């Protein structure tokens, strides 16, 4: 179970770190009529969330090795 959770979190975290505009296009773009790009604050918050997901995934992998 921890292995699956770790893999899921590392994939989600890396996508959030590398492609925050992709996350915005899927989750938020449809809500606004004329928006072309996400705000700077949105990009920073998504990247921060991606970093936290990656750290938690690494902790899951560490817990498996114990």
Sine and cosine of phi, psi and omega as CSV:
sin_phi,cos_phi,sin_psi,cos_psi,sin_omega,cos_omega
0.00,0.00,-0.68,0.73,0.02,-1.00
-0.92,0.40,-0.53,0.85,0.03,-1.00
-0.90,0.43,-0.73,0.69,0.03,-1.00
-0.88,0.47,-0.69,0.72,0.02,-1.00
-0.90,0.44,-0.66,0.75,0.02,-1.00
-0.89,0.45,-0.69,0.72,0.02,-1.00
-0.90,0.43,-0.70,0.71,0.02,-1.00
-0.87,0.49,-0.70,0.71,-0.02,-1.00
-0.94,0.35,-0.59,0.81,0.00,-1.00
-0.94,0.35,-0.62,0.78,0.04,-1.00
-0.91,0.41,-0.74,0.67,0.01,-1.00
-0.89,0.46,-0.67,0.74,-0.01,-1.00
-0.90,0.43,-0.67,0.74,0.00,-1.00
-0.93,0.38,-0.63,0.78,0.07,-1.00
-0.90,0.45,-0.67,0.74,0.01,-1.00
-0.91,0.41,-0.57,0.82,0.02,-1.00
-0.96,0.29,-0.68,0.73,-0.14,-0.99
-1.00,0.04,-0.64,0.77,-0.10,-1.00
-0.80,-0.60,0.91,0.41,0.00,-1.00
-0.91,0.41,-0.45,0.89,0.03,-1.00
-0.93,0.37,-0.51,0.86,0.07,-1.00
-0.91,0.42,-0.68,0.73,0.04,-1.00
-0.89,0.46,-0.68,0.73,0.01,-1.00
-0.89,0.45,-0.67,0.74,-0.02,-1.00
-0.89,0.46,-0.58,0.82,-0.01,-1.00
-0.98,0.20,-0.66,0.75,-0.18,-0.98
-0.99,-0.15,-0.47,0.88,-0.17,-0.99
-0.84,-0.55,-0.44,0.90,-0.14,-0.99
-0.87,0.50,-0.61,0.79,-0.04,-1.00
-0.92,0.39,-0.28,0.96,-0.04,-1.00
-0.99,0.15,-0.35,0.94,-0.04,-1.00
-0.88,-0.48,0.61,-0.79,-0.15,-0.99
-0.98,0.18,-0.66,0.75,-0.09,-1.00
-0.93,-0.38,0.19,0.98,-0.09,-1.00
-0.97,0.25,0.73,-0.68,0.04,-1.00
-0.97,-0.26,-0.60,0.80,-0.04,-1.00
-0.68,-0.73,0.42,-0.91,0.08,-1.00
-0.96,0.26,0.31,-0.95,0.03,-1.00
-0.97,0.26,0.28,-0.96,0.02,-1.00
-0.88,0.48,-0.65,0.76,0.00,-1.00
-0.90,0.44,-0.63,0.77,0.03,-1.00
-0.89,0.46,-0.71,0.71,-0.01,-1.00
-0.89,0.46,-0.69,0.72,0.01,-1.00
-0.90,0.44,-0.67,0.74,-0.03,-1.00
-0.93,0.37,-0.60,0.80,0.05,-1.00
-0.92,0.39,-0.67,0.75,0.03,-1.00
-0.91,0.41,-0.60,0.80,0.06,-1.00
-0.90,0.44,-0.69,0.73,0.06,-1.00
-0.89,0.46,-0.61,0.79,0.06,-1.00
-0.91,0.42,-0.64,0.77,0.05,-1.00
-0.90,0.44,-0.68,0.73,0.01,-1.00
-0.91,0.42,-0.65,0.76,0.06,-1.00
-0.87,0.49,-0.67,0.74,0.00,-1.00
-0.91,0.42,-0.64,0.77,0.03,-1.00
-0.90,0.44,-0.69,0.72,0.02,-1.00
-0.90,0.44,-0.62,0.79,0.05,-1.00
-0.89,0.45,-0.67,0.75,0.04,-1.00
-0.90,0.44,-0.59,0.81,0.08,-1.00
-0.91,0.42,-0.59,0.81,0.07,-1.00
-0.89,0.45,-0.70,0.71,0.03,-1.00
-0.91,0.42,-0.61,0.79,0.04,-1.00
-0.90,0.43,-0.65,0.76,0.01,-1.00
-0.90,0.44,-0.53,0.85,0.04,-1.00
-0.93,0.36,-0.51,0.86,-0.06,-1.00
-0.99,0.16,-0.18,0.98,-0.01,-1.00
-0.97,0.25,0.00,0.00,0.00,0.00
